Amino acid sequence: MSVRPGEWQSSPGIEGQTCHTIVIVKVHESHDPRFAWVYGHGPECSWSTADCTAPWCFEVLVSVDVLPAAGQRP
């Protein structure tokens, strides 16, 4: 999924200012019904030279309005 500035937060109340592509691993509800926690990786983790062994590299709050477009729901 792709998120643009204003569609995600790095933590509650801290709005994201950049665009990101996230390969989703998990989605969980948050305390704010407008956002869900999204856990995932950047596309670079799938490169053949990548050595990512983390369960996820991104842990961000994403607007629930963006999730249906990505086929995800908390």
N, C-alpha and C positions, 0 to 999 in steps of 0.2 A: 504494500500500500504506500501511497505517497501522501505526505502531510505538508501543508504550507504554513507560513507564519500565521499565528492566530488560531490554528486548528489543534495545537498541542501545547502542553505545559511540561516543563522539566520537573516541576514540583508544584503543589497547589498554589495558585496565584502568580506563578512565574511563567509568563507567556513565552512560547518559543518564537524566535525571530528569524529562523532559517527554514529552508525546505529540506525534507529528509525522505528517503525511501526506506521502508522498514519491511523486512520479511518477518511476518508475525509468527511467534511461537505460542503465546497465550494471551488471552484477554480476560480481565477481571473487573468487576464493578468497583467504583470508588465511592467515597462518601458524598461526592457531588454528582447528582444524577445527570448532569450535562457532560460528564467526562467518564472514561473508563481507562483503567491501567492497561497498557499494551506493553508486552515483553517481546523482544525480537532481536533480529540481527540486521546489520547493514548489508547491502548486496555484496560488498567486498569480502564478507566472510565466506562466500561460496566460491571465491576464486580458487583455482588449483594451488596457488602459492600461499593461500591463507592457512594459518595454523590456529584457528579459533576453537578453543575447547570449552569456552564459557557456555552456560545454559542459555544466556542471552546477553547482548551488548547494549541494548536499549531498554530502558524502563521509564516510560513517559505516560503522561495523561493525554488522551486523544479525545477530541470532541466526538460524542456518540453520533452526531450528524454525519461524520466522515466514515464511521465503521460500516454501515450498511452498504456503502459504495464499494467497500473492500470485501464484502461478503462475511463480515464478522459481527458478532453481537456478544455483549458481556453476559 
